[in-house]
């Protein structure tokens, strides 16, 4: 009497990169191109519907609110000294520009940094231009800097 036996054979094939057939220099170039494509996609994902235009360098994150009597702009400028911020108010737009010095570790001077593990804080020149949907009264504009935010209050022009 013979018993029928069923055997299941699983074959594990290790993942192989689709780049495995390319020479090393082509892999490096292709990897760089893929990285740059990711950078472009990241930059495009930062575009907002508000129609801003970056003036130069990096662009600070903003929130813009419209009230019955004013528009408020809040710009994230943590680490930027008040003296390093320029605000130019035009009847239909606001330009924010300036410079953020690179943050530097302020630890023990006798030890040196061995490795940078992450570097995400933008530094250097920045600029942002916000197109306003209505005309504002330039004579009554006010601004203040608090907890790393720049608050710009733009009263609406009277008809």
C-alpha positions in Angstrom: 0.0 0.0 0.0 1.4 3.3 -0.9 0.4 6.6 0.6 0.3 9.6 -1.5 2.4 12.4 0.0 2.2 16.0 -1.0 5.3 18.2 -0.7 5.2 22.0 -0.9 8.4 23.4 -2.1 8.9 27.1 -1.5 11.6 28.8 -3.4 12.8 32.1 -1.9 14.4 34.3 -4.5 16.2 37.3 -3.0 15.1 40.7 -4.2 17.4 41.9 -6.9 17.6 45.5 -7.9 16.5 46.4 -11.4 19.8 48.3 -11.6 21.9 45.1 -11.1 22.8 44.9 -14.8 24.1 48.4 -15.0 27.8 49.3 -14.5 28.6 50.9 -11.3 29.1 54.4 -12.8 25.7 54.2 -14.5 24.1 53.1 -11.2 25.6 56.1 -9.5 24.3 58.5 -12.2 20.9 56.9 -12.2 20.7 57.0 -8.4 21.6 60.7 -8.5 18.9 61.3 -11.2 16.3 59.5 -9.1 17.3 61.6 -6.1 17.1 64.9 -8.1 13.7 63.8 -9.4 12.6 63.3 -5.8 13.9 66.8 -4.9 11.9 68.3 -7.7 8.8 66.5 -6.6 9.4 67.7 -3.0 9.8 71.3 -4.2 6.6 71.0 -6.3 4.7 69.6 -3.4 5.5 72.8 -1.4 3.5 75.0 -3.8 0.4 76.4 -2.4 -2.7 77.8 -4.1 -2.0 81.3 -2.8 0.1 82.3 -5.7 3.3 83.2 -3.9 6.6 83.7 -5.6 9.9 83.0 -3.9 12.2 86.0 -4.1 15.5 84.2 -3.4 17.0 81.4 -1.4 14.5 79.5 0.8 10.9 80.5 1.5 9.6 80.6 5.1 6.3 78.8 5.8 3.3 81.1 6.2 -0.3 81.2 7.2 -2.5 84.0 5.8 -5.9 84.8 7.2 -8.5 87.3 6.0 -10.9 89.0 8.4 -13.6 91.6 7.8 -11.2 94.5 8.5 -7.7 93.1 8.0 -5.4 90.4 6.6 -2.9 88.7 9.0 0.2 87.0 7.8 2.1 84.7 10.2 5.6 83.7 8.9 7.7 81.0 10.6 11.1 82.8 11.1 12.5 80.9 14.1 16.1 81.8 14.8 16.0 85.0 12.6 17.0 88.2 14.4 14.6 91.1 14.1 17.3 93.2 12.5 17.8 90.6 9.7 14.1 90.8 8.5 12.9 93.1 5.8 9.1 93.6 5.2 8.1 95.6 2.1 4.4 96.4 2.0 2.8 97.3 -1.4 -0.9 98.0 -2.0 -1.5 94.5 -3.4 1.3 92.4 -2.0 3.8 91.9 0.8 7.4 90.9 0.5 9.3 89.3 3.4 13.0 88.9 3.0 16.0 88.5 5.2 18.8 86.2 6.3 19.0 83.4 8.9 22.5 82.6 10.2 23.3 78.9 10.2 22.6 77.4 13.6 25.8 76.3 15.3 26.2 73.9 18.2 27.1 75.8 21.4 28.4 72.9 23.4 31.8 72.4 24.9 34.5 74.1 22.8 37.0 71.3 23.6 35.0 68.7 21.6 34.3 68.6 17.9 31.3 67.4 16.0 32.1 63.9 14.6 29.2 63.6 12.2 26.2 65.5 11.0 23.2 63.1 11.4 20.5 65.5 10.1 20.6 69.0 8.7 17.1 70.2 7.9 17.0 73.8 9.1 17.2 76.2 6.2 19.7 79.1 6.6 21.0 81.9 4.4 18.9 84.4 2.4 15.2 83.9 2.3 12.3 85.6 0.6 8.5 85.2 0.2 6.0 87.3 -1.7 2.3 87.1 -0.9 -0.1 88.5 -3.4 -3.1 90.0 -1.6 -6.7 89.6 -2.9 -7.6 93.2 -1.8 -5.9 96.5 -1.4 -4.6 97.3 2.1 -4.0 100.6 4.0 -0.2 100.8 4.1 -0.2 103.6 6.7 -1.8 101.4 9.4 0.3 98.2 8.9 1.9 96.8 12.0 4.2 93.8 12.7 5.6 92.0 15.7 7.9 89.1 16.3 6.9 86.6 19.0 8.0 83.0 19.7 9.7 82.6 16.3 6.8 83.9 14.3 6.6 87.2 12.5 3.0 88.5 12.7 2.1 91.2 10.1 -1.3 92.9 10.5 -2.6 94.5 7.3 -5.7 96.7 7.7 -7.9 96.7 4.6 -8.1 100.0 2.7 -11.4 101.8 3.1 -13.5 102.2 -0.1 
